[in-house]
Amino acid sequence: MAGSLSAALCLTLFCLLGACIAPGARANGRHSRRDLDINLGNGNGGGISIGIGGSGGGGGGGSSGGSSGGGGDLRPCDFENERLYKAYKVIQKFRRTVTCDPQNIISSWSGADLCSTYKGFFCERPPNITDRTIASVDFNGYNLQASSLKEFVDALPDLALFHANSNNFGGAVPDLSRLQYFYELDLSNNKLSPATFPTDVLKLKNATFVDIRFNSFYGELPGGVFCSFPQVQAIFVNNNQFSGSLPDNIGDSPVNYLSLANNNFTGEIPKSIARMANTLFEVLFLNNKLSGCEEDKYRTYSALHP
Protein backbone atom coordinates (compact mmCIF):
# COMPACT_ATOMS: atom_id res chain seq x y z
CA MET A 1 0.00 0.00 0.00
CA ALA A 2 2.75 2.41 0.99
CA GLY A 3 4.69 1.58 -2.14
CA SER A 4 1.74 2.24 -4.43
CA LEU A 5 0.97 5.59 -2.81
CA SER A 6 4.60 6.63 -3.10
CA ALA A 7 4.66 5.54 -6.71
CA ALA A 8 1.52 7.54 -7.43
CA LEU A 9 3.13 10.69 -6.12
CA CYS A 10 6.34 9.93 -7.98
CA LEU A 11 4.36 9.80 -11.22
CA THR A 12 3.01 13.24 -10.40
CA LEU A 13 6.24 14.94 -9.41
CA PHE A 14 9.41 14.68 -11.46
CA CYS A 15 12.24 16.96 -12.57
CA LEU A 16 12.59 18.57 -15.95
CA LEU A 17 15.20 21.30 -16.48
CA GLY A 18 15.08 22.21 -12.81
CA ALA A 19 11.30 22.45 -12.66
CA CYS A 20 8.47 20.08 -11.83
CA ILE A 21 6.00 19.17 -14.50
CA ALA A 22 3.41 16.45 -14.75
CA PRO A 23 3.24 14.12 -17.73
CA GLY A 24 0.70 15.00 -20.36
CA ALA A 25 0.32 18.63 -19.24
CA ARG A 26 1.55 21.72 -21.05
CA ALA A 27 2.39 25.05 -19.50
CA ASN A 28 2.10 27.30 -22.49
CA GLY A 29 -1.03 26.13 -24.28
CA ARG A 30 -4.05 28.42 -24.29
CA HIS A 31 -6.57 25.62 -24.11
CA SER A 32 -10.26 25.97 -23.54
CA ARG A 33 -12.12 24.12 -20.79
CA ARG A 34 -13.22 21.51 -23.34
CA ASP A 35 -9.69 21.01 -24.70
CA LEU A 36 -8.60 19.73 -21.29
CA ASP A 37 -11.09 16.87 -21.56
CA ILE A 38 -11.59 16.72 -17.81
CA ASN A 39 -14.88 15.16 -16.82
CA LEU A 40 -15.90 17.43 -13.99
CA GLY A 41 -19.10 17.14 -11.99
CA ASN A 42 -21.66 19.81 -11.23
CA GLY A 43 -20.13 21.09 -8.03
CA ASN A 44 -22.78 20.26 -5.49
CA GLY A 45 -23.65 16.65 -6.08
CA GLY A 46 -26.87 17.37 -7.97
CA GLY A 47 -28.89 20.04 -9.67
CA ILE A 48 -27.84 21.53 -12.97
CA SER A 49 -25.95 19.32 -15.40
CA ILE A 50 -24.92 21.04 -18.62
CA GLY A 51 -22.98 19.96 -21.68
CA ILE A 52 -21.38 23.05 -23.14
CA GLY A 53 -20.81 23.27 -26.85
CA GLY A 54 -22.71 22.29 -29.94
CA SER A 55 -25.91 24.21 -29.34
CA GLY A 56 -27.18 27.47 -28.03
CA GLY A 57 -27.94 29.91 -30.73
CA GLY A 58 -26.86 31.17 -34.10
CA GLY A 59 -24.08 33.48 -35.16
CA GLY A 60 -21.57 33.92 -37.91
CA GLY A 61 -20.13 36.64 -40.04
CA GLY A 62 -17.70 39.21 -38.76
CA SER A 63 -18.03 42.78 -37.62
CA SER A 64 -17.25 45.21 -34.88
CA GLY A 65 -19.51 45.18 -31.86
CA GLY A 66 -21.36 47.90 -30.06
CA SER A 67 -24.78 47.35 -31.61
CA SER A 68 -27.64 48.83 -29.64
CA GLY A 69 -30.18 46.37 -31.04
CA GLY A 70 -31.90 43.64 -29.08
CA GLY A 71 -35.28 42.89 -30.57
CA GLY A 72 -37.18 46.08 -29.90
CA ASP A 73 -39.41 46.79 -26.93
CA LEU A 74 -40.12 43.29 -25.71
CA ARG A 75 -42.45 42.76 -22.76
CA PRO A 76 -42.42 40.11 -20.02
CA CYS A 77 -45.35 38.33 -21.69
CA ASP A 78 -43.18 37.77 -24.79
CA PHE A 79 -40.93 35.40 -22.85
CA GLU A 80 -41.27 31.81 -21.72
CA ASN A 81 -41.06 32.92 -18.09
CA GLU A 82 -40.03 35.84 -15.89
CA ARG A 83 -36.56 34.42 -15.28
CA LEU A 84 -35.75 34.59 -18.97
CA TYR A 85 -37.16 38.10 -19.25
CA LYS A 86 -34.87 39.28 -16.45
CA ALA A 87 -31.92 37.53 -18.09
CA TYR A 88 -32.80 39.24 -21.37
CA LYS A 89 -32.56 42.65 -19.70
CA VAL A 90 -29.13 41.79 -18.27
CA ILE A 91 -27.86 40.51 -21.62
CA GLN A 92 -29.05 43.58 -23.51
CA LYS A 93 -27.34 45.85 -21.01
CA PHE A 94 -24.09 43.93 -21.43
CA ARG A 95 -24.50 43.87 -25.21
CA ARG A 96 -24.33 47.65 -25.27
CA THR A 97 -20.90 47.52 -23.58
CA VAL A 98 -19.33 45.22 -26.19
CA THR A 99 -16.95 47.34 -28.26
CA CYS A 100 -15.53 44.67 -30.55
CA ASP A 101 -17.17 41.54 -31.94
CA PRO A 102 -15.14 40.14 -34.87
CA GLN A 103 -17.35 37.05 -35.21
CA ASN A 104 -20.62 39.00 -35.11
CA ILE A 105 -21.72 37.02 -32.07
CA ILE A 106 -23.95 39.64 -30.50
CA SER A 107 -26.14 39.89 -33.60
CA SER A 108 -27.77 36.69 -32.35
CA TRP A 109 -28.66 38.30 -28.99
CA SER A 110 -31.99 39.53 -30.25
CA GLY A 111 -35.58 38.55 -29.58
CA ALA A 112 -37.26 36.55 -26.85
CA ASP A 113 -35.89 33.06 -27.61
CA LEU A 114 -32.78 33.16 -25.44
CA CYS A 115 -32.47 29.39 -25.18
CA SER A 116 -32.27 28.68 -28.92
CA THR A 117 -30.90 31.69 -30.75
CA TYR A 118 -28.57 33.54 -28.37
CA LYS A 119 -25.09 32.31 -29.24
CA GLY A 120 -23.06 31.44 -26.15
CA PHE A 121 -26.03 31.11 -23.79
CA PHE A 122 -27.45 27.80 -22.59
CA CYS A 123 -30.62 27.06 -20.66
CA GLU A 124 -31.55 24.51 -18.03
CA ARG A 125 -34.00 24.14 -15.18
CA PRO A 126 -32.50 24.86 -11.74
CA PRO A 127 -33.08 22.28 -8.99
CA ASN A 128 -36.70 22.14 -7.83
CA ILE A 129 -37.75 24.83 -10.33
CA THR A 130 -39.88 24.18 -13.41
CA ASP A 131 -38.86 27.30 -15.36
CA ARG A 132 -35.92 27.22 -17.73
CA THR A 133 -33.30 29.88 -17.24
CA ILE A 134 -29.81 30.90 -18.38
CA ALA A 135 -27.65 28.32 -16.62
CA SER A 136 -24.34 28.59 -18.46
CA VAL A 137 -22.43 30.99 -20.67
CA ASP A 138 -19.70 29.80 -23.04
CA PHE A 139 -17.85 32.62 -24.79
CA ASN A 140 -14.67 30.59 -25.40
CA GLY A 141 -12.78 31.92 -28.42
CA TYR A 142 -15.26 34.65 -29.31
CA ASN A 143 -12.72 37.50 -28.99
CA LEU A 144 -15.35 39.81 -27.59
CA GLN A 145 -14.16 43.05 -26.03
CA ALA A 146 -15.81 44.81 -23.11
CA SER A 147 -14.40 46.95 -20.34
CA SER A 148 -16.04 44.99 -17.53
CA LEU A 149 -17.97 41.84 -16.68
CA LYS A 150 -19.59 43.34 -13.61
CA GLU A 151 -23.37 43.65 -13.67
CA PHE A 152 -23.39 40.88 -16.26
CA VAL A 153 -22.07 37.57 -14.91
CA ASP A 154 -23.00 38.45 -11.34
CA ALA A 155 -26.47 39.60 -12.46
CA LEU A 156 -27.53 36.20 -13.84
CA PRO A 157 -28.73 34.61 -10.58
CA ASP A 158 -29.15 31.05 -11.87
CA LEU A 159 -25.77 30.83 -13.60
CA ALA A 160 -23.72 27.70 -12.92
CA LEU A 161 -20.86 28.05 -15.42
CA PHE A 162 -19.07 30.96 -17.05
CA HIS A 163 -16.39 30.16 -19.63
CA ALA A 164 -14.71 33.06 -21.41
CA ASN A 165 -11.34 31.79 -22.60
CA SER A 166 -9.64 33.98 -25.23
CA ASN A 167 -11.60 37.20 -25.15
CA ASN A 168 -10.64 40.79 -24.34
CA PHE A 169 -12.61 41.40 -21.17
CA GLY A 170 -11.22 43.99 -18.79
CA GLY A 171 -11.94 45.20 -15.30
CA ALA A 172 -12.03 43.23 -12.07
CA VAL A 173 -13.38 39.73 -11.50
CA PRO A 174 -17.04 40.09 -10.43
CA ASP A 175 -18.20 38.87 -7.03
CA LEU A 176 -20.11 35.70 -7.87
CA SER A 177 -20.67 34.51 -4.31
CA ARG A 178 -24.42 35.17 -4.48
CA LEU A 179 -24.87 32.76 -7.38
CA GLN A 180 -26.04 29.69 -5.51
CA TYR A 181 -25.50 27.20 -8.35
CA PHE A 182 -22.16 28.50 -9.60
CA TYR A 183 -19.28 26.02 -9.84
CA GLU A 184 -17.11 26.64 -12.96
CA LEU A 185 -15.18 29.84 -13.76
CA ASP A 186 -12.87 30.26 -16.75
CA LEU A 187 -11.49 33.76 -17.31
CA SER A 188 -8.27 32.62 -18.94
CA ASN A 189 -6.51 34.62 -21.66
CA ASN A 190 -8.26 37.94 -21.15
CA LYS A 191 -7.17 41.47 -20.26
CA LEU A 192 -8.44 41.69 -16.73
CA SER A 193 -7.10 44.60 -14.70
CA PRO A 194 -3.71 43.85 -13.10
CA ALA A 195 -4.40 43.03 -9.47
CA THR A 196 -3.57 40.63 -6.68
CA PHE A 197 -5.42 37.32 -6.59
CA PRO A 198 -9.18 38.10 -6.82
CA THR A 199 -10.27 37.18 -3.31
CA ASP A 200 -13.95 37.17 -4.30
CA VAL A 201 -13.19 33.94 -6.14
CA LEU A 202 -12.45 32.33 -2.77
CA LYS A 203 -16.12 32.75 -1.89
CA LEU A 204 -17.16 30.19 -4.52
CA LYS A 205 -17.56 27.30 -2.11
CA ASN A 206 -19.03 24.98 -4.77
CA ALA A 207 -16.26 25.64 -7.30
CA THR A 208 -14.93 22.61 -9.15
CA PHE A 209 -13.02 24.49 -11.86
CA VAL A 210 -11.12 27.79 -11.47
CA ASP A 211 -9.05 29.09 -14.39
CA ILE A 212 -7.50 32.58 -14.40
CA ARG A 213 -4.34 31.85 -16.41
CA PHE A 214 -2.91 34.19 -19.05
CA ASN A 215 -3.85 37.40 -17.28
CA SER A 216 -1.83 39.94 -15.27
CA PHE A 217 -2.44 38.94 -11.67
CA TYR A 218 0.50 39.49 -9.32
CA GLY A 219 1.57 39.23 -5.69
CA GLU A 220 1.45 36.23 -3.40
CA LEU A 221 -1.00 33.40 -3.89
CA PRO A 222 -3.27 33.34 -0.82
CA GLY A 223 -3.52 30.17 1.23
CA GLY A 224 -7.27 30.30 0.72
CA VAL A 225 -6.77 28.93 -2.79
CA PHE A 226 -6.01 25.57 -1.21
CA CYS A 227 -8.63 25.46 1.53
CA SER A 228 -11.66 27.38 0.19
CA PHE A 229 -12.82 24.91 -2.47
CA PRO A 230 -13.73 21.56 -0.89
CA GLN A 231 -14.93 20.15 -4.23
CA VAL A 232 -12.36 21.66 -6.59
CA GLN A 233 -10.89 19.45 -9.29
CA ALA A 234 -8.87 21.92 -11.36
CA ILE A 235 -7.03 25.15 -10.52
CA PHE A 236 -5.06 27.00 -13.21
CA VAL A 237 -3.20 30.20 -12.30
CA ASN A 238 -0.28 29.79 -14.70
CA ASN A 239 1.09 32.54 -16.94
CA ASN A 240 0.48 35.41 -14.56
CA GLN A 241 2.94 37.37 -12.42
CA PHE A 242 2.41 35.72 -9.06
CA SER A 243 5.44 35.74 -6.77
CA GLY A 244 6.60 34.81 -3.28
CA SER A 245 6.47 31.43 -1.60
CA LEU A 246 3.81 28.84 -2.24
CA PRO A 247 1.37 28.55 0.68
CA ASP A 248 2.32 25.88 3.21
CA ASN A 249 -1.21 24.50 3.10
CA ILE A 250 -1.05 23.51 -0.57
CA GLY A 251 -1.52 19.90 0.52
CA ASP A 252 -4.95 20.68 1.99
CA SER A 253 -6.56 20.94 -1.44
CA PRO A 254 -8.41 18.00 -3.03
CA VAL A 255 -7.48 19.34 -6.48
CA ASN A 256 -6.72 16.86 -9.28
CA TYR A 257 -5.16 19.24 -11.80
CA LEU A 258 -2.98 22.14 -10.63
CA SER A 259 -0.95 24.53 -12.78
CA LEU A 260 1.29 27.15 -11.20
CA ALA A 261 3.68 27.37 -14.17
CA ASN A 262 5.19 30.51 -15.71
CA ASN A 263 5.02 32.78 -12.67
CA ASN A 264 7.68 34.09 -10.30
CA PHE A 265 7.25 31.78 -7.32
CA THR A 266 10.32 31.30 -5.12
CA GLY A 267 11.38 29.08 -2.23
CA GLU A 268 10.82 25.41 -1.61
CA ILE A 269 7.85 23.41 -2.77
CA PRO A 270 5.94 22.83 0.48
CA LYS A 271 6.29 19.31 1.88
CA SER A 272 2.55 19.23 2.49
CA ILE A 273 2.12 18.43 -1.20
CA ALA A 274 2.82 14.82 -0.25
CA ARG A 275 -0.65 14.69 1.28
CA MET A 276 -2.09 14.98 -2.23
CA ALA A 277 -0.81 11.56 -3.30
CA ASN A 278 -4.31 10.10 -3.58
CA THR A 279 -5.93 13.03 -5.40
CA LEU A 280 -3.36 14.93 -7.48
CA PHE A 281 -3.11 13.68 -11.08
CA GLU A 282 -1.12 16.48 -12.71
CA VAL A 283 0.84 19.43 -11.37
CA LEU A 284 2.90 22.06 -13.20
CA PHE A 285 5.64 24.13 -11.55
CA LEU A 286 7.52 24.87 -14.79
CA ASN A 287 9.36 28.21 -15.20
CA ASN A 288 9.40 29.45 -11.62
CA LYS A 289 12.27 29.84 -9.17
CA LEU A 290 11.31 26.99 -6.90
CA SER A 291 13.63 24.56 -5.18
CA GLY A 292 13.01 21.13 -3.70
CA CYS A 293 12.95 19.08 -6.87
CA GLU A 294 16.27 17.32 -6.31
CA GLU A 295 16.23 13.54 -6.01
CA ASP A 296 16.53 13.55 -2.19
CA LYS A 297 13.65 16.02 -1.87
CA TYR A 298 11.69 13.90 -4.32
CA ARG A 299 12.07 10.88 -2.07
CA THR A 300 11.02 13.00 0.90
CA TYR A 301 7.70 13.82 -0.80
CA SER A 302 7.04 10.13 -1.31
CA ALA A 303 8.06 9.14 2.19
CA LEU A 304 5.84 11.75 3.80
CA HIS A 305 2.79 9.73 2.76
CA PRO A 306 2.85 6.37 4.65
C-alpha positions in Angstrom: 0.0 0.0 0.0 2.7 2.4 1.0 4.7 1.6 -2.1 1.7 2.2 -4.4 1.0 5.6 -2.8 4.6 6.6 -3.1 4.7 5.5 -6.7 1.5 7.5 -7.4 3.1 10.7 -6.1 6.3 9.9 -8.0 4.4 9.8 -11.2 3.0 13.2 -10.4 6.2 14.9 -9.4 9.4 14.7 -11.5 12.2 17.0 -12.6 12.6 18.6 -16.0 15.2 21.3 -16.5 15.1 22.2 -12.8 11.3 22.5 -12.7 8.5 20.1 -11.8 6.0 19.2 -14.5 3.4 16.5 -14.7 3.2 14.1 -17.7 0.7 15.0 -20.4 0.3 18.6 -19.2 1.6 21.7 -21.0 2.4 25.1 -19.5 2.1 27.3 -22.5 -1.0 26.1 -24.3 -4.1 28.4 -24.3 -6.6 25.6 -24.1 -10.3 26.0 -23.5 -12.1 24.1 -20.8 -13.2 21.5 -23.3 -9.7 21.0 -24.7 -8.6 19.7 -21.3 -11.1 16.9 -21.6 -11.6 16.7 -17.8 -14.9 15.2 -16.8 -15.9 17.4 -14.0 -19.1 17.1 -12.0 -21.7 19.8 -11.2 -20.1 21.1 -8.0 -22.8 20.3 -5.5 -23.7 16.6 -6.1 -26.9 17.4 -8.0 -28.9 20.0 -9.7 -27.8 21.5 -13.0 -25.9 19.3 -15.4 -24.9 21.0 -18.6 -23.0 20.0 -21.7 -21.4 23.0 -23.1 -20.8 23.3 -26.9 -22.7 22.3 -29.9 -25.9 24.2 -29.3 -27.2 27.5 -28.0 -27.9 29.9 -30.7 -26.9 31.2 -34.1 -24.1 33.5 -35.2 -21.6 33.9 -37.9 -20.1 36.6 -40.0 -17.7 39.2 -38.8 -18.0 42.8 -37.6 -17.2 45.2 -34.9 -19.5 45.2 -31.9 -21.4 47.9 -30.1 -24.8 47.3 -31.6 -27.6 48.8 -29.6 -30.2 46.4 -31.0 -31.9 43.6 -29.1 -35.3 42.9 -30.6 -37.2 46.1 -29.9 -39.4 46.8 -26.9 -40.1 43.3 -25.7 -42.4 42.8 -22.8 -42.4 40.1 -20.0 -45.3 38.3 -21.7 -43.2 37.8 -24.8 -40.9 35.4 -22.9 -41.3 31.8 -21.7 -41.1 32.9 -18.1 -40.0 35.8 -15.9 -36.6 34.4 -15.3 -35.7 34.6 -19.0 -37.2 38.1 -19.2 -34.9 39.3 -16.5 -31.9 37.5 -18.1 -32.8 39.2 -21.4 -32.6 42.6 -19.7 -29.1 41.8 -18.3 -27.9 40.5 -21.6 -29.0 43.6 -23.5 -27.3 45.9 -21.0 -24.1 43.9 -21.4 -24.5 43.9 -25.2 -24.3 47.6 -25.3 -20.9 47.5 -23.6 -19.3 45.2 -26.2 -16.9 47.3 -28.3 -15.5 44.7 -30.5 -17.2 41.5 -31.9 -15.1 40.1 -34.9 -17.3 37.0 -35.2 -20.6 39.0 -35.1 -21.7 37.0 -32.1 -24.0 39.6 -30.5 -26.1 39.9 -33.6 -27.8 36.7 -32.3 -28.7 38.3 -29.0 -32.0 39.5 -30.2 -35.6 38.6 -29.6 -37.3 36.6 -26.9 -35.9 33.1 -27.6 -32.8 33.2 -25.4 -32.5 29.4 -25.2 -32.3 28.7 -28.9 -30.9 31.7 -30.7 -28.6 33.5 -28.4 -25.1 32.3 -29.2 -23.1 31.4 -26.2 -26.0 31.1 -23.8 -27.4 27.8 -22.6 -30.6 27.1 -20.7 -31.5 24.5 -18.0 -34.0 24.1 -15.2 -32.5 24.9 -11.7 -33.1 22.3 -9.0 -36.7 22.1 -7.8 -37.8 24.8 -10.3 -39.9 24.2 -13.4 -38.9 27.3 -15.4 -35.9 27.2 -17.7 -33.3 29.9 -17.2 -29.8 30.9 -18.4 -27.7 28.3 -16.6 -24.3 28.6 -18.5 -22.4 31.0 -20.7 -19.7 29.8 -23.0 -17.8 32.6 -24.8 -14.7 30.6 -25.4 -12.8 31.9 -28.4 -15.3 34.7 -29.3 -12.7 37.5 -29.0 -15.4 39.8 -27.6 -14.2 43.0 -26.0 -15.8 44.8 -23.1 -14.4 47.0 -20.3 -16.0 45.0 -17.5 -18.0 41.8 -16.7 -19.6 43.3 -13.6 -23.4 43.7 -13.7 -23.4 40.9 -16.3 -22.1 37.6 -14.9 -23.0 38.5 -11.3 -26.5 39.6 -12.5 -27.5 36.2 -13.8 -28.7 34.6 -10.6 -29.2 31.1 -11.9 -25.8 30.8 -13.6 -23.7 27.7 -12.9 -20.9 28.1 -15.4 -19.1 31.0 -17.1 -16.4 30.2 -19.6 -14.7 33.1 -21.4 -11.3 31.8 -22.6 -9.6 34.0 -25.2 -11.6 37.2 -25.1 -10.6 40.8 -24.3 -12.6 41.4 -21.2 -11.2 44.0 -18.8 -11.9 45.2 -15.3 -12.0 43.2 -12.1 -13.4 39.7 -11.5 -17.0 40.1 -10.4 -18.2 38.9 -7.0 -20.1 35.7 -7.9 -20.7 34.5 -4.3 -24.4 35.2 -4.5 -24.9 32.8 -7.4 -26.0 29.7 -5.5 -25.5 27.2 -8.4 -22.2 28.5 -9.6 -19.3 26.0 -9.8 -17.1 26.6 -13.0 -15.2 29.8 -13.8 -12.9 30.3 -16.7 -11.5 33.8 -17.3 -8.3 32.6 -18.9 -6.5 34.6 -21.7 -8.3 37.9 -21.1 -7.2 41.5 -20.3 -8.4 41.7 -16.7 -7.1 44.6 -14.7 -3.7 43.9 -13.1 -4.4 43.0 -9.5 -3.6 40.6 -6.7 -5.4 37.3 -6.6 -9.2 38.1 -6.8 -10.3 37.2 -3.3 -13.9 37.2 -4.3 -13.2 33.9 -6.1 -12.4 32.3 -2.8 -16.1 32.8 -1.9 -17.2 30.2 -4.5 -17.6 27.3 -2.1 -19.0 25.0 -4.8 -16.3 25.6 -7.3 -14.9 22.6 -9.1 -13.0 24.5 -11.9 -11.1 27.8 -11.5 -9.1 29.1 -14.4 -7.5 32.6 -14.4 -4.3 31.8 -16.4 -2.9 34.2 -19.1 -3.9 37.4 -17.3 -1.8 39.9 -15.3 -2.4 38.9 -11.7 0.5 39.5 -9.3 1.6 39.2 -5.7 1.4 36.2 -3.4 -1.0 33.4 -3.9 -3.3 33.3 -0.8 -3.5 30.2 1.2 -7.3 30.3 0.7 -6.8 28.9 -2.8 -6.0 25.6 -1.2 -8.6 25.5 1.5 -11.7 27.4 0.2 -12.8 24.9 -2.5 -13.7 21.6 -0.9 -14.9 20.2 -4.2 -12.4 21.7 -6.6 -10.9 19.4 -9.3 -8.9 21.9 -11.4 -7.0 25.2 -10.5 -5.1 27.0 -13.2 -3.2 30.2 -12.3 -0.3 29.8 -14.7 1.1 32.5 -16.9 0.5 35.4 -14.6 2.9 37.4 -12.4 2.4 35.7 -9.1 5.4 35.7 -6.8 6.6 34.8 -3.3 6.5 31.4 -1.6 3.8 28.8 -2.2 1.4 28.5 0.7 2.3 25.9 3.2 -1.2 24.5 3.1 -1.1 23.5 -0.6 -1.5 19.9 0.5 -5.0 20.7 2.0 -6.6 20.9 -1.4 -8.4 18.0 -3.0 -7.5 19.3 -6.5 -6.7 16.9 -9.3 -5.2 19.2 -11.8 -3.0 22.1 -10.6 -1.0 24.5 -12.8 1.3 27.2 -11.2 3.7 27.4 -14.2 5.2 30.5 -15.7 5.0 32.8 -12.7 7.7 34.1 -10.3 7.3 31.8 -7.3 10.3 31.3 -5.1 11.4 29.1 -2.2 10.8 25.4 -1.6 7.9 23.4 -2.8 5.9 22.8 0.5 6.3 19.3 1.9 2.5 19.2 2.5 2.1 18.4 -1.2 2.8 14.8 -0.2 -0.7 14.7 1.3 -2.1 15.0 -2.2 -0.8 11.6 -3.3 -4.3 10.1 -3.6 -5.9 13.0 -5.4 -3.4 14.9 -7.5 -3.1 13.7 -11.1 -1.1 16.5 -12.7 0.8 19.4 -11.4 2.9 22.1 -13.2 5.6 24.1 -11.5 7.5 24.9 -14.8 9.4 28.2 -15.2 9.4 29.4 -11.6 12.3 29.8 -9.2 11.3 27.0 -6.9 13.6 24.6 -5.2 13.0 21.1 -3.7 13.0 19.1 -6.9 16.3 17.3 -6.3 16.2 13.5 -6.0 16.5 13.6 -2.2 13.6 16.0 -1.9 11.7 13.9 -4.3 12.1 10.9 -2.1 11.0 13.0 0.9 7.7 13.8 -0.8 7.0 10.1 -1.3 8.1 9.1 2.2 5.8 11.7 3.8 2.8 9.7 2.8 2.9 6.4 4.6 
